[in-house]
Amino acid sequence: MPGIDDLIPSATQIRKEVALKEAEKADEYARLAAAAEAEKHALIERLTKPSGKTEDEKIKLASTIIQRAVRNGLTEVQVYRFPNTLCTDKGRAINQMEKGWEDTLTGIPKEIFQLWSDYLKPRGYRIAYQIIDFPGGVPGDIGVTISWGD
């Protein structure tokens, strides 16, 4: 028959086991956080580069998005959301609605603006870039909306 020490370990032994479990949890959390940060960094890196789409592909994509919104009775549609780090000033000029804010855009957000400028603006479409969340009270993600209603 097992002895009392086998059935009920000492408090010191239990504390060591708990500490080991907490350390394992902390290690797992740190590993997941590092993986998430690396994934976010890779995404931002990808978004800062050109999309690789041809002008025809971009126009067809814009047409599909707009037509789907119209079929759903909408007069505007959010076409993109991106982190403020894709702006050279982290979205400050957009938030302040400064003249020339579009010059702070990089990567895909800049491509979207150029597509609008070249093809949609002459057809009466409007575009809006605006901060859509404020984590910790500072500008966060930016949304891009295309509209065509009055």
DSSP file (Angstrom, degrees, kcal/mol; ACC not computed):
  #  RESIDUE AA STRUCTURE BP1 BP2  ACC     N-H-->O    O-->H-N    N-H-->O    O-->H-N    TCO  KAPPA ALPHA  PHI   PSI    X-CA   Y-CA   Z-CA
    1    1 A M              0   0    0      0, 0.0     0, 0.0     0, 0.0     0, 0.0   0.000 360.0 360.0 360.0 136.6    0.0    0.0    0.0
    2    2 A P        -     0   0    0      0, 0.0     2,-0.1     0, 0.0     5,-0.0  -0.297 360.0-120.3 -65.4 147.4    1.4    3.5   -0.9
    3    3 A G    >>  -     0   0    0      1,-0.1     4,-1.6     4,-0.0     3,-0.7  -0.272  27.7 -99.5 -80.2 171.9    2.6    5.6    1.9
    4    4 A I  H 3> S+     0   0    0      1,-0.3     4,-3.3     2,-0.2    -1,-0.1   0.844 122.6  58.3 -61.2 -35.2    1.2    9.1    2.8
    5    5 A D  H 34 S+     0   0    0      1,-0.2    -1,-0.3     2,-0.2     5,-0.1   0.819 106.9  48.4 -66.3 -28.7    4.1   10.8    1.0
    6    6 A D  H <4 S+     0   0    0     -3,-0.7    -1,-0.2     1,-0.1    -2,-0.2   0.835 117.6  41.0 -76.6 -33.1    3.0    9.0   -2.2
    7    7 A L  H  < S+     0   0    0     -4,-1.6    -2,-0.2     1,-0.3    -3,-0.2   0.876 126.2  28.8 -82.7 -40.1   -0.6   10.0   -1.7
    8    8 A I  S  < S-     0   0    0     -4,-3.3    -1,-0.3    -5,-0.2     3,-0.1  -0.897  79.5-152.8-126.7 101.2   -0.1   13.6   -0.5
    9    9 A P        -     0   0    0      0, 0.0    -3,-0.1     0, 0.0    -4,-0.0  -0.232  33.1 -89.1 -67.7 163.4    3.0   15.3   -1.8
   10   10 A S     >  -     0   0    0     -5,-0.1     4,-2.2     1,-0.1     5,-0.2  -0.310  32.2-114.9 -69.8 157.0    4.6   18.1    0.3
   11   11 A A  H  > S+     0   0    0      1,-0.2     4,-2.6     2,-0.2     5,-0.2   0.858 118.0  56.5 -59.7 -36.5    3.4   21.7   -0.2
   12   12 A T  H  > S+     0   0    0      2,-0.2     4,-2.0     1,-0.2    -1,-0.2   0.919 107.1  48.1 -62.1 -43.6    6.9   22.5   -1.5
   13   13 A Q  H  > S+     0   0    0      2,-0.2     4,-2.1     1,-0.2    -2,-0.2   0.903 112.0  49.3 -64.1 -41.6    6.6   19.8   -4.2
   14   14 A I  H  X S+     0   0    0     -4,-2.2     4,-2.7     2,-0.2     5,-0.2   0.916 108.9  52.5 -64.1 -43.6    3.2   21.0   -5.2
   15   15 A R  H  X S+     0   0    0     -4,-2.6     4,-2.6     1,-0.2    -1,-0.2   0.896 108.9  50.6 -60.5 -39.6    4.4   24.6   -5.4
   16   16 A K  H  X S+     0   0    0     -4,-2.0     4,-2.4     2,-0.2    -1,-0.2   0.918 110.8  48.7 -63.2 -43.3    7.3   23.4   -7.7
   17   17 A E  H  X S+     0   0    0     -4,-2.1     4,-2.3     2,-0.2    -2,-0.2   0.910 112.4  48.1 -63.2 -42.2    4.7   21.6  -10.0
   18   18 A V  H  X S+     0   0    0     -4,-2.7     4,-2.7     2,-0.2     5,-0.2   0.918 110.9  51.1 -63.5 -43.7    2.5   24.7  -10.1
   19   19 A A  H  X S+     0   0    0     -4,-2.6     4,-2.4     1,-0.2    -2,-0.2   0.899 109.7  50.2 -61.8 -40.4    5.5   26.9  -10.9
   20   20 A L  H  X S+     0   0    0     -4,-2.4     4,-2.3     2,-0.2    -1,-0.2   0.916 111.1  48.7 -63.5 -42.9    6.5   24.5  -13.7
   21   21 A K  H  X S+     0   0    0     -4,-2.3     4,-2.4     2,-0.2    -2,-0.2   0.916 112.1  48.7 -62.6 -43.3    2.9   24.5  -15.2
   22   22 A E  H  X S+     0   0    0     -4,-2.7     4,-2.6     1,-0.2    -1,-0.2   0.890 110.6  51.0 -64.6 -38.6    2.8   28.4  -15.0
   23   23 A A  H  X S+     0   0    0     -4,-2.4     4,-2.6     2,-0.2    -1,-0.2   0.902 109.5  50.7 -64.5 -40.6    6.2   28.5  -16.7
   24   24 A E  H  X S+     0   0    0     -4,-2.3     4,-2.4     2,-0.2    -2,-0.2   0.918 111.6  47.9 -62.0 -43.8    5.0   26.2  -19.5
   25   25 A K  H  X S+     0   0    0     -4,-2.4     4,-2.6     2,-0.2    -2,-0.2   0.912 112.0  49.5 -62.6 -43.0    1.9   28.4  -20.0
   26   26 A A  H  X S+     0   0    0     -4,-2.6     4,-2.6     2,-0.2    -2,-0.2   0.904 110.9  49.7 -63.6 -41.6    4.1   31.5  -20.1
   27   27 A D  H  X S+     0   0    0     -4,-2.6     4,-2.5     2,-0.2    -2,-0.2   0.916 111.8  48.2 -62.5 -43.3    6.4   29.9  -22.6
   28   28 A E  H  X S+     0   0    0     -4,-2.4     4,-2.6     2,-0.2    -2,-0.2   0.916 112.1  49.1 -64.0 -43.2    3.4   28.9  -24.8
   29   29 A Y  H  X S+     0   0    0     -4,-2.6     4,-2.8     2,-0.2    -2,-0.2   0.928 112.2  48.3 -61.3 -45.6    1.9   32.5  -24.5
   30   30 A A  H  X S+     0   0    0     -4,-2.6     4,-2.4     2,-0.2    -2,-0.2   0.893 111.8  49.9 -62.5 -40.4    5.3   34.0  -25.5
   31   31 A R  H  X S+     0   0    0     -4,-2.5     4,-2.3     2,-0.2    -2,-0.2   0.926 113.0  45.7 -64.6 -44.8    5.6   31.6  -28.4
   32   32 A L  H  X S+     0   0    0     -4,-2.6     4,-2.6     2,-0.2    -2,-0.2   0.901 113.0  50.3 -65.2 -40.8    2.1   32.4  -29.7
   33   33 A A  H  X S+     0   0    0     -4,-2.8     4,-2.4     2,-0.2    -2,-0.2   0.910 111.3  48.4 -63.9 -41.8    2.7   36.1  -29.2
   34   34 A A  H  X S+     0   0    0     -4,-2.4     4,-2.4     2,-0.2    -2,-0.2   0.901 112.1  49.3 -65.0 -40.6    6.0   36.0  -31.1
   35   35 A A  H  X S+     0   0    0     -4,-2.3     4,-2.4     2,-0.2    -2,-0.2   0.913 111.9  48.4 -65.0 -42.2    4.3   34.0  -33.9
   36   36 A A  H  X S+     0   0    0     -4,-2.6     4,-2.5     2,-0.2    -2,-0.2   0.900 112.0  49.3 -64.7 -40.7    1.4   36.5  -34.1
   37   37 A E  H  X S+     0   0    0     -4,-2.4     4,-2.6     2,-0.2    -2,-0.2   0.907 111.4  48.8 -65.7 -41.7    3.9   39.4  -34.2
   38   38 A A  H  X S+     0   0    0     -4,-2.4     4,-2.4     2,-0.2    -2,-0.2   0.900 111.9  49.5 -64.3 -40.6    5.9   37.7  -37.0
   39   39 A E  H  X S+     0   0    0     -4,-2.4     4,-2.3     2,-0.2    -2,-0.2   0.913 111.8  48.3 -64.2 -43.0    2.7   37.1  -39.0
   40   40 A K  H  X S+     0   0    0     -4,-2.5     4,-2.6     2,-0.2     5,-0.2   0.918 111.6  50.0 -62.4 -44.2    1.6   40.7  -38.6
   41   41 A H  H  X S+     0   0    0     -4,-2.6     4,-2.5     1,-0.2    -2,-0.2   0.910 111.0  49.1 -61.3 -43.0    5.1   41.9  -39.6
   42   42 A A  H  X S+     0   0    0     -4,-2.4     4,-2.3     2,-0.2    -1,-0.2   0.893 111.4  50.0 -64.1 -40.3    5.0   39.6  -42.7
   43   43 A L  H  X S+     0   0    0     -4,-2.3     4,-2.6     2,-0.2    -2,-0.2   0.938 111.8  46.7 -63.5 -47.4    1.5   40.9  -43.6
   44   44 A I  H  X S+     0   0    0     -4,-2.6     4,-1.5     1,-0.2    -2,-0.2   0.908 111.4  52.5 -62.3 -41.3    2.5   44.5  -43.3
   45   45 A E  H  < S+     0   0    0     -4,-2.5     4,-0.5    -5,-0.2     3,-0.2   0.914 111.4  46.8 -59.3 -43.2    5.6   43.8  -45.3
   46   46 A R  H >< S+     0   0    0     -4,-2.3     3,-1.0     1,-0.2    -2,-0.2   0.891 110.6  52.2 -66.2 -39.6    3.5   42.3  -48.1
   47   47 A L  H 3< S+     0   0    0     -4,-2.6    61,-2.3     1,-0.2    -1,-0.2   0.725 100.8  61.5 -71.7 -21.0    1.0   45.1  -48.0
   48   48 A T  T 3< S+     0   0    0     -4,-1.5    59,-0.6    59,-0.2    -1,-0.2   0.657  96.9  73.6 -78.3 -13.9    3.7   47.7  -48.5
   49   49 A K  S <  S-     0   0    0     -3,-1.0    59,-0.3    -4,-0.5    57,-0.0  -0.591 101.4 -83.1 -95.7 159.6    4.6   46.2  -51.8
   50   50 A P        -     0   0    0      0, 0.0    -1,-0.1     0, 0.0    58,-0.1  -0.246  37.4-122.2 -57.4 150.4    2.7   46.5  -55.0
   51   51 A S        -     0   0    0     56,-0.1     3,-0.1     2,-0.1    -2,-0.0   0.770  30.3-130.7 -68.4 -26.3   -0.2   44.0  -55.3
   52   52 A G        +     0   0    0      1,-0.3     2,-0.2     0, 0.0    -1,-0.1   0.438  62.5 134.4  87.2  -1.2    1.1   42.5  -58.6
   53   53 A K        -     0   0    0      1,-0.1    -1,-0.3     2,-0.0    -2,-0.1  -0.561  56.0-121.1 -81.6 146.8   -2.3   42.9  -60.2
   54   54 A T     >  -     0   0    0     -2,-0.2     4,-2.3    -3,-0.1     5,-0.2  -0.338  28.8-105.6 -75.7 166.5   -2.6   44.3  -63.7
   55   55 A E  H  > S+     0   0    0      1,-0.2     4,-2.5     2,-0.2     5,-0.2   0.912 123.2  52.4 -59.6 -42.0   -4.7   47.4  -64.3
   56   56 A D  H  > S+     0   0    0      1,-0.2     4,-2.5     2,-0.2    -1,-0.2   0.911 108.8  49.4 -61.1 -42.8   -7.3   45.2  -66.0
   57   57 A E  H  > S+     0   0    0      1,-0.2     4,-2.3     2,-0.2    -1,-0.2   0.901 111.7  49.0 -63.8 -40.3   -7.4   42.9  -62.9
   58   58 A K  H  X S+     0   0    0     -4,-2.3     4,-2.6     2,-0.2    -2,-0.2   0.916 111.8  48.5 -65.2 -43.0   -7.8   45.9  -60.6
   59   59 A I  H  X S+     0   0    0     -4,-2.5     4,-2.6     2,-0.2    -2,-0.2   0.916 112.1  48.9 -64.3 -43.2  -10.6   47.4  -62.6
   60   60 A K  H  X S+     0   0    0     -4,-2.5     4,-2.5     2,-0.2    -1,-0.2   0.901 111.4  49.8 -63.7 -40.4  -12.5   44.1  -62.8
   61   61 A L  H  X S+     0   0    0     -4,-2.3     4,-2.4     2,-0.2    -2,-0.2   0.930 111.6  48.1 -63.4 -45.3  -12.1   43.7  -59.0
   62   62 A A  H  X S+     0   0    0     -4,-2.6     4,-2.6     1,-0.2     5,-0.2   0.921 111.8  50.6 -60.6 -43.6  -13.4   47.2  -58.4
   63   63 A S  H  X S+     0   0    0     -4,-2.6     4,-2.9     1,-0.2     5,-0.2   0.918 110.1  49.6 -60.1 -45.2  -16.3   46.5  -60.7
   64   64 A T  H  X S+     0   0    0     -4,-2.5     4,-2.2     2,-0.2    -1,-0.2   0.920 112.7  46.7 -61.0 -45.4  -17.2   43.3  -58.9
   65   65 A I  H  X S+     0   0    0     -4,-2.4     4,-2.0     2,-0.2    -2,-0.2   0.930 115.4  45.3 -63.7 -46.5  -17.1   45.0  -55.5
   66   66 A I  H  X S+     0   0    0     -4,-2.6     4,-2.5     1,-0.2    -2,-0.2   0.929 113.2  49.3 -65.4 -46.0  -19.2   48.0  -56.6
   67   67 A Q  H  X S+     0   0    0     -4,-2.9     4,-2.5    -5,-0.2    -1,-0.2   0.890 110.0  51.4 -62.8 -39.2  -21.8   45.8  -58.5
   68   68 A R  H  X S+     0   0    0     -4,-2.2     4,-1.2    -5,-0.2    -1,-0.2   0.918 111.0  48.4 -63.2 -42.1  -22.2   43.5  -55.5
   69   69 A A  H  <>S+     0   0    0     -4,-2.0     5,-2.6     1,-0.2     3,-0.4   0.916 110.9  50.3 -64.0 -42.8  -22.8   46.6  -53.3
   70   70 A V  H ><5S+     0   0    0     -4,-2.5     3,-2.1     1,-0.2    -2,-0.2   0.914 106.7  54.5 -62.3 -43.0  -25.3   48.0  -55.7
   71   71 A R  H 3<5S+     0   0    0     -4,-2.5    -1,-0.2     1,-0.3    -2,-0.2   0.792 107.4  52.2 -60.6 -26.7  -27.2   44.7  -55.8
   72   72 A N  T 3<5S-     0   0    0     -4,-1.2    -1,-0.3    -3,-0.4    -2,-0.2   0.290 122.4-108.2 -92.9  10.0  -27.4   44.9  -52.1
   73   73 A G  T < 5S+     0   0    0     -3,-2.1    -3,-0.2     1,-0.2     2,-0.2   0.688  70.4 143.6  77.4  19.3  -28.9   48.4  -52.2
   74   74 A L      < -     0   0    0     -5,-2.6    -1,-0.2    -6,-0.1     3,-0.1  -0.577  42.5-163.0 -92.4 155.1  -25.8   50.2  -50.9
   75   75 A T  S    S+     0   0    0     -2,-0.2    73,-2.6     1,-0.2    74,-1.3   0.283  80.5  26.1-114.3   5.6  -24.5   53.6  -52.0
   76   76 A E  E     -A  147   0A   0     71,-0.2     2,-0.3    72,-0.2    71,-0.2  -0.976  63.3-164.2-158.6 159.3  -21.0   53.0  -50.5
   77   77 A V  E     -A  146   0A   0     69,-2.5    69,-2.6    -2,-0.3     2,-0.7  -0.981  25.3-124.6-150.8 136.0  -18.8   50.1  -49.7
   78   78 A Q  E     +A  145   0A   0     -2,-0.3    67,-0.3    67,-0.2     3,-0.1  -0.721  30.4 179.0 -78.0 119.9  -15.7   49.7  -47.6
   79   79 A V  E     +     0   0A   0     65,-2.7     2,-0.3    -2,-0.7    66,-0.2   0.596  58.1  11.1-100.9 -13.0  -13.2   48.2  -50.0
   80   80 A Y  E     -A  144   0A   0     64,-1.2    64,-2.8     2,-0.0     2,-0.4  -0.990  48.9-163.9-163.1 152.0  -10.1   47.9  -47.8
   81   81 A R  E     +A  143   0A   0     -2,-0.3    62,-0.2    62,-0.2    60,-0.0  -0.991  22.9 167.1-139.1 134.2   -8.9   48.1  -44.2
   82   82 A F  E     -A  142   0A   0     60,-2.3    60,-3.1    -2,-0.4     2,-0.1  -0.980  38.7 -93.1-148.1 157.5   -5.2   48.4  -43.3
   83   83 A P    >   -     0   0    0      0, 0.0     3,-2.1     0, 0.0    58,-0.2  -0.417  35.8-120.2 -71.7 147.2   -2.9   49.2  -40.4
   84   84 A N  G >  S+     0   0    0      1,-0.3     3,-1.9    56,-0.2     6,-0.3   0.665 104.6  80.3 -62.6 -15.1   -1.8   52.9  -40.0
   85   85 A T  G 3  S+     0   0    0      1,-0.3    -1,-0.3     5,-0.2     5,-0.1   0.618  77.0  72.2 -68.9  -9.7    1.8   51.8  -40.4
   86   86 A L  G <  S+     0   0    0     -3,-2.1    20,-1.0     3,-0.1     2,-0.4   0.435  86.9  77.6 -83.6   1.9    1.2   51.7  -44.1
   87   87 A C  B X  S-C  105   0B   0     -3,-1.9     3,-1.7    18,-0.2    18,-0.2  -0.891  87.4-129.2-105.6 142.7    1.1   55.5  -44.0
   88   88 A T  T 3  S+     0   0    0     16,-2.7    17,-0.1    -2,-0.4    -1,-0.1   0.738 112.3  37.4 -63.9 -20.6    4.4   57.3  -43.7
   89   89 A D  T >  S-     0   0    0     15,-0.2     3,-1.2    -5,-0.1    -1,-0.3   0.138 117.3-107.9-115.0  18.5    3.0   59.3  -40.8
   90   90 A K  T <  S-     0   0    0     -3,-1.7    -5,-0.2    -6,-0.3    -6,-0.1   0.783  76.8 -55.1  59.1  30.8    1.0   56.5  -39.2
   91   91 A G  T 3> S+     0   0    0     -7,-0.2     4,-2.7    13,-0.1    -1,-0.2   0.495 101.3 128.7  88.9   4.3   -2.3   58.1  -40.4
   92   92 A R  H <> S+     0   0    0     -3,-1.2     4,-2.3     1,-0.2     5,-0.2   0.932  75.2  46.4 -59.2 -48.5   -1.8   61.5  -38.8
   93   93 A A  H  4>S+     0   0    0      1,-0.2     5,-2.4     2,-0.2     4,-0.5   0.876 113.5  49.4 -64.9 -37.2   -2.6   63.5  -42.0
   94   94 A I  H >45S+     0   0    0      3,-0.2     3,-1.0     2,-0.2    -1,-0.2   0.941 111.6  49.0 -64.7 -46.1   -5.6   61.3  -42.7
   95   95 A N  H 3<5S+     0   0    0     -4,-2.7    -2,-0.2     1,-0.3    -1,-0.2   0.862 116.1  42.6 -61.6 -36.6   -6.9   61.8  -39.1
   96   96 A Q  T 3<5S-     0   0    0     -4,-2.3    -1,-0.3    -5,-0.2    -2,-0.2   0.455 106.4-129.1 -88.6  -1.3   -6.3   65.6  -39.4
   97   97 A M  T < 5 +     0   0    0     -3,-1.0    -3,-0.2    -4,-0.5     2,-0.1   0.889  43.9 178.6  52.2  43.9   -7.8   65.7  -43.0
   98   98 A E    > < -     0   0    0     -5,-2.4     3,-1.6    -6,-0.1    -1,-0.2  -0.451  36.3-100.5 -76.6 147.0   -4.8   67.6  -44.1
   99   99 A K  T 3  S+     0   0    0      1,-0.3    -1,-0.1    -2,-0.1    -5,-0.0  -0.448 111.3  26.2 -61.7 136.3   -4.3   68.6  -47.7
  100  100 A G  T >  S+     0   0    0     -2,-0.1     3,-2.0    -3,-0.1     4,-0.3   0.591  74.8 139.5  84.3  11.0   -1.9   66.1  -49.4
  101  101 A W  G X   +     0   0    0     -3,-1.6     3,-2.0     1,-0.3     4,-0.2   0.823  64.1  67.7 -56.1 -31.1   -2.8   63.2  -47.0
  102  102 A E  G >  S+     0   0    0      1,-0.3     3,-1.2     2,-0.2    -1,-0.3   0.729  86.1  68.8 -64.6 -20.3   -2.7   60.9  -50.0
  103  103 A D  G <  S+     0   0    0     -3,-2.0    -1,-0.3     1,-0.2    -2,-0.2   0.627  90.8  62.5 -72.0 -11.9    1.0   61.4  -50.3
  104  104 A T  G <  S+     0   0    0     -3,-2.0   -16,-2.7    -4,-0.3    -1,-0.2   0.550  82.7 105.4 -88.0  -7.9    1.5   59.5  -47.1
  105  105 A L  B <   -C   87   0B   0     -3,-1.2     2,-0.3    -4,-0.2   -18,-0.2  -0.407  47.0-177.8 -74.6 148.1    0.0   56.3  -48.6
  106  106 A T     >  -     0   0    0    -20,-1.0     4,-1.1    -2,-0.1     5,-0.1  -0.895  44.1  -6.1-134.1 167.1    2.3   53.4  -49.5
  107  107 A G  H  > S-     0   0    0    -59,-0.6     4,-1.8    -2,-0.3     3,-0.4  -0.084 123.9  -4.7  55.4-138.6    1.8   49.9  -51.0
  108  108 A I  H  > S+     0   0    0    -61,-2.3     4,-2.5   -59,-0.3    -1,-0.2   0.866 131.5  57.7 -62.6 -40.8   -1.7   48.7  -51.7
  109  109 A P  H  > S+     0   0    0      0, 0.0     4,-1.8     0, 0.0    -1,-0.2   0.881 108.5  48.6 -58.0 -34.7   -3.5   51.6  -50.1
  110  110 A K  H  X S+     0   0    0     -4,-1.1     4,-2.4    -3,-0.4    -2,-0.2   0.892 108.9  53.0 -69.1 -39.7   -1.7   53.9  -52.6
  111  111 A E  H  X S+     0   0    0     -4,-1.8     4,-2.6     2,-0.2    -1,-0.2   0.900 107.8  51.3 -60.5 -41.6   -2.6   51.6  -55.5
  112  112 A I  H  X S+     0   0    0     -4,-2.5     4,-2.4     1,-0.2    -1,-0.2   0.922 110.0  48.9 -63.0 -43.6   -6.3   51.9  -54.5
  113  113 A F  H  X S+     0   0    0     -4,-1.8     4,-2.8     1,-0.2    -1,-0.2   0.917 112.0  49.1 -62.0 -42.4   -6.1   55.6  -54.4
  114  114 A Q  H  X S+     0   0    0     -4,-2.4     4,-2.7     2,-0.2     5,-0.2   0.897 109.7  51.3 -64.9 -40.8   -4.4   55.7  -57.8
  115  115 A L  H  X>S+     0   0    0     -4,-2.6     4,-2.6     2,-0.2     5,-1.0   0.923 112.5  46.5 -61.1 -44.9   -7.1   53.3  -59.3
  116  116 A W  I  X>S+     0   0    0     -4,-2.4     5,-3.7     3,-0.2     4,-0.6   0.942 113.5  48.8 -61.1 -47.4   -9.8   55.6  -57.9
  117  117 A S  I  <5S+     0   0    0     -4,-2.8    -2,-0.2     1,-0.2    -1,-0.2   0.892 118.2  39.2 -60.7 -42.4   -8.0   58.7  -59.3
  118  118 A D  I  <5S+     0   0    0     -4,-2.7    -1,-0.2    -5,-0.2    -2,-0.2   0.868 136.0   7.2 -78.0 -37.8   -7.5   57.2  -62.7
  119  119 A Y  I  <5S+     0   0    0     -4,-2.6     4,-0.2    -5,-0.2    -3,-0.2   0.763 127.8  40.0-120.7 -36.5  -10.8   55.4  -63.3
  120  120 A L  I ><XS+     0   0    0     -5,-1.0     5,-2.0    -4,-0.6     3,-1.2   0.894 106.1  57.8 -90.4 -42.4  -13.4   56.0  -60.7
  121  121 A K  G > <S+     0   0    0     -5,-3.7     3,-2.1     1,-0.3    -4,-0.1   0.915 103.7  54.0 -56.1 -46.3  -13.1   59.7  -59.9
  122  122 A P  G 3 5S+     0   0    0      0, 0.0    -1,-0.3     0, 0.0    -2,-0.1   0.729 107.0  54.5 -61.9 -17.7  -13.8   60.7  -63.5
  123  123 A R  G < 5S-     0   0    0     -3,-1.2    -2,-0.2    -4,-0.2    -3,-0.1   0.274 127.5 -97.3 -98.8  10.2  -17.0   58.6  -63.4
  124  124 A G  T < 5S+     0   0    0     -3,-2.1    -3,-0.2     1,-0.3     2,-0.2   0.517  75.6 140.9  92.7   5.9  -18.3   60.4  -60.3
  125  125 A Y      < -     0   0    0     -5,-2.0     2,-0.3    -9,-0.1    -1,-0.3  -0.524  37.6-147.4 -80.5 149.5  -17.2   58.1  -57.5
  126  126 A R  E     -B  147   0A   0     21,-2.7    21,-2.2    -2,-0.2     2,-0.4  -0.810   6.3-155.2-112.4 157.0  -15.9   59.4  -54.2
  127  127 A I  E     -B  146   0A   0     -2,-0.3     2,-0.4    19,-0.2    19,-0.2  -0.978   6.6-170.5-131.5 145.9  -13.2   57.9  -52.0
  128  128 A A  E     -B  145   0A   0     17,-2.1    17,-2.6    -2,-0.4     2,-0.5  -0.994   7.6-168.0-137.9 131.0  -12.7   58.3  -48.2
  129  129 A Y  E     +B  144   0A   0     -2,-0.4     2,-0.3    15,-0.2    15,-0.2  -0.982  26.7 161.5-111.5 124.4   -9.8   57.2  -46.1
  130  130 A Q  E     -B  143   0A   0     13,-2.1    13,-3.0    -2,-0.5     2,-0.3  -0.998  46.5-103.6-147.1 150.6  -10.5   57.4  -42.4
  131  131 A I  E     -B  142   0A   0     -2,-0.3    11,-0.3    11,-0.2    10,-0.1  -0.558  33.9-175.9 -68.6 128.2   -9.3   56.1  -39.1
  132  132 A I        +     0   0    0      9,-2.7     2,-0.3    -2,-0.3    10,-0.2   0.481  62.3  27.7-112.7  -4.0  -11.8   53.5  -38.1
  133  133 A D        -     0   0    0      8,-0.9     7,-2.3     2,-0.1    -1,-0.2  -0.989  54.2-158.0-152.1 156.7  -10.5   52.5  -34.7
  134  134 A F    >   -     0   0    0     -2,-0.3     3,-2.1     5,-0.2     2,-0.2  -0.645  15.2-166.6-132.5  73.1   -8.5   54.2  -31.9
  135  135 A P  G >  S-     0   0    0      0, 0.0     3,-1.5     0, 0.0    -2,-0.1  -0.450  82.4  -1.6 -65.7 127.8   -6.8   51.5  -29.7
  136  136 A G  G 3  S-     0   0    0      1,-0.3     0, 0.0    -2,-0.2     0, 0.0   0.714 130.8 -65.3  65.0  19.4   -5.5   53.2  -26.5
  137  137 A G  G <  S+     0   0    0     -3,-2.1    -1,-0.3     1,-0.3     3,-0.0   0.521 112.4 107.8  83.4   4.7   -6.8   56.5  -27.8
  138  138 A V  S <  S-     0   0    0     -3,-1.5    -1,-0.3     1,-0.1    -5,-0.0  -0.845  82.6 -82.7-114.9 154.1   -4.4   56.7  -30.8
  139  139 A P        +     0   0    0      0, 0.0    -5,-0.2     0, 0.0     3,-0.1  -0.238  55.3 167.5 -55.2 136.1   -5.1   56.2  -34.5
  140  140 A G        +     0   0    0     -7,-2.3   -56,-0.2     1,-0.4    -6,-0.1   0.172  44.1   6.2-117.6-124.6   -5.3   52.6  -35.5
  141  141 A D        -     0   0    0    -58,-0.2    -9,-2.7   -10,-0.1    -8,-0.9  -0.215  62.8-139.3 -66.9 155.1   -6.6   50.9  -38.7
  142  142 A I  E     -AB  82 131A   0    -60,-3.1   -60,-2.3   -11,-0.3     2,-0.4  -0.951   9.9-151.3-118.2 134.2   -7.7   52.9  -41.7
  143  143 A G  E     -AB  81 130A   0    -13,-3.0   -13,-2.1    -2,-0.4     2,-0.5  -0.832   3.1-149.6-105.2 145.0  -10.8   52.1  -43.8
  144  144 A V  E     -AB  80 129A   0    -64,-2.8   -65,-2.7    -2,-0.4   -64,-1.2  -0.966  17.5-173.2-114.8 122.0  -11.1   52.9  -47.5
  145  145 A T  E     -AB  78 128A   0    -17,-2.6   -17,-2.1    -2,-0.5     2,-0.4  -0.952  12.7-159.7-120.3 133.1  -14.7   53.6  -48.7
  146  146 A I  E     -AB  77 127A   0    -69,-2.6   -69,-2.5    -2,-0.4     2,-0.3  -0.926  19.7-177.9-105.9 134.4  -15.9   54.1  -52.2
  147  147 A S  E     +AB  76 126A   0    -21,-2.2   -21,-2.7    -2,-0.4   -71,-0.2  -0.929  26.8 172.1-134.0 158.8  -19.2   55.9  -52.6
  148  148 A W        +     0   0    0    -73,-2.6   -72,-0.2    -2,-0.3    -1,-0.1   0.326  51.0 102.2-143.9   0.0  -21.5   56.9  -55.4
  149  149 A G              0   0    0    -74,-1.3    -2,-0.0     1,-0.1   -23,-0.0  -0.318 360.0 360.0 -84.3 172.2  -24.7   58.1  -53.7
  150  150 A D              0   0    0     -2,-0.1    -1,-0.1    -3,-0.0    -3,-0.0   0.461 360.0 360.0 -79.0 360.0  -25.7   61.7  -53.2
